[in-house]
């Protein structure tokens, strides 16, 4: 255990981000009242730090080869979306208009995979979901367990 453990945020645990309707600012709920959510790790979690380290190594390797296209080719927003997709652990998605769970063409819930999360976060019409989840995953205070004072 680190000598700084008393100062540490619990970044390797997940939080559930309840999704809100961008028009009404109300939580998105299904017909039974269950809130839509995305469960995510902190951007400072081990998975987040490994993602950043891989990006830095790729950038350094390209620079050593005299190729600086990475900066031009890699969009910062796309990197953030890819990182958040890597940090996403589970979800329950609900159509805000109907209150029905979001399902794929097969009628089943869309699985929470890194690939599906990246698609969700990168679509223009669902950018509001990316913003909501990113802001919460990037907020250290969400991962600090406060002690109860009696």
C-alpha positions in Angstrom: 0.0 0.0 0.0 1.2 3.5 -0.9 2.2 5.9 1.9 -0.2 8.3 0.2 -3.2 5.9 0.4 -5.1 8.2 2.6 -5.1 10.8 -0.2 -6.1 8.3 -3.0 -9.3 8.3 -5.0 -10.7 4.9 -5.6 -10.3 5.2 -9.4 -10.3 1.5 -10.2 -13.9 1.1 -9.1 -16.8 2.0 -11.4 -19.5 4.6 -11.1 -22.9 4.5 -12.7 -23.7 7.6 -14.7 -27.5 8.0 -15.0 -28.3 9.4 -18.4 -30.4 12.5 -18.6 -32.6 13.7 -21.4 -30.8 16.8 -22.9 -34.1 18.5 -23.5 -35.9 18.0 -20.2 -32.7 17.5 -18.0 -34.7 14.6 -16.4 -33.2 11.2 -15.9 -34.0 8.8 -18.8 -36.2 6.0 -17.5 -37.8 2.9 -18.9 -41.5 2.3 -18.5 -40.9 0.6 -15.2 -39.0 3.6 -13.8 -35.5 2.0 -14.1 -32.9 4.7 -15.0 -30.7 4.4 -18.1 -27.1 4.3 -17.1 -23.5 3.7 -18.2 -21.1 2.2 -15.8 -17.6 3.4 -16.3 -14.1 3.5 -14.7 -12.3 6.8 -14.0 -10.1 8.3 -16.7 -7.4 8.0 -14.0 -7.9 4.3 -13.5 -5.3 1.7 -14.4 -7.1 1.0 -17.7 -7.2 4.8 -18.5 -3.5 5.2 -17.7 -2.6 2.2 -19.8 -4.6 3.7 -22.7 -2.7 7.0 -22.4 0.6 5.2 -22.2 -0.1 3.2 -25.4 -1.0 6.5 -27.2 2.2 8.1 -25.9 4.3 5.2 -27.1 2.7 5.2 -30.5 3.3 8.9 -30.9 7.0 8.6 -29.8 7.6 5.7 -32.1 6.2 7.6 -35.1 8.3 10.7 -34.2 11.4 8.5 -34.0 10.7 7.3 -37.5 10.4 10.9 -38.6 6.6 10.7 -39.0 4.6 13.3 -37.3 1.4 12.5 -39.0 0.0 11.1 -35.7 -0.8 14.5 -34.4 -2.5 15.4 -37.7 -4.3 12.1 -38.0 -5.4 11.7 -34.4 -8.3 13.9 -33.4 -8.3 14.7 -29.6 -12.1 14.1 -29.5 -11.7 10.7 -31.1 -9.0 9.8 -28.6 -11.3 10.8 -25.7 -14.1 8.7 -27.2 -11.9 5.7 -27.7 -10.6 6.1 -24.1 -14.1 6.3 -22.7 -15.1 3.2 -24.7 -12.2 1.4 -23.1 -13.4 2.5 -19.7 -17.0 1.5 -20.2 -18.0 -1.6 -18.3 -21.8 -2.0 -18.6 -24.9 -0.1 -19.6 -28.6 -0.1 -19.7 -29.8 2.1 -22.6 -33.3 3.4 -22.9 -35.0 5.3 -25.8 -35.9 8.7 -24.2 -38.9 9.1 -26.5 -40.6 5.7 -25.8 -39.1 4.5 -22.5 -38.3 1.2 -24.3 -34.9 -0.5 -23.7 -32.6 0.0 -26.8 -32.2 -3.2 -28.7 -30.4 -4.3 -31.8 -31.8 -5.7 -35.0 -32.1 -9.1 -33.3 -34.4 -7.7 -30.6 -31.8 -8.2 -27.9 -30.1 -5.6 -25.7 -27.1 -4.2 -27.5 -24.0 -5.7 -25.8 -21.7 -3.4 -23.9 -18.5 -3.9 -25.8 -15.6 -1.5 -26.5 -16.5 -1.4 -30.1 -20.2 -0.7 -29.5 -19.3 2.0 -26.9 -16.9 3.7 -29.3 -19.7 3.8 -31.9 -22.2 5.2 -29.4 -19.8 7.9 -28.2 -18.7 8.9 -31.7 -22.1 9.4 -33.4 -23.1 13.0 -33.7 -26.8 12.4 -32.6 -25.6 10.7 -29.4 -22.8 13.1 -28.5 -24.8 14.2 -25.5 -24.3 10.7 -24.0 -20.5 10.9 -24.6 -20.4 14.4 -22.9 -22.4 13.2 -19.9 -20.3 10.1 -19.3 -17.0 11.7 -20.0 -17.6 14.6 -17.6 -18.4 12.1 -14.8 -15.6 9.7 -15.5 -13.1 12.6 -15.6 -14.3 14.0 -12.3 -12.0 12.7 -9.5 -14.5 13.6 -6.8 -16.9 10.9 -8.1 -14.3 8.3 -7.1 -13.5 9.6 -3.6 -15.2 7.8 -0.8 -16.2 10.3 1.8 -16.1 9.4 5.4 -19.3 9.8 7.4 -18.9 12.2 10.2 -21.0 11.5 13.3 
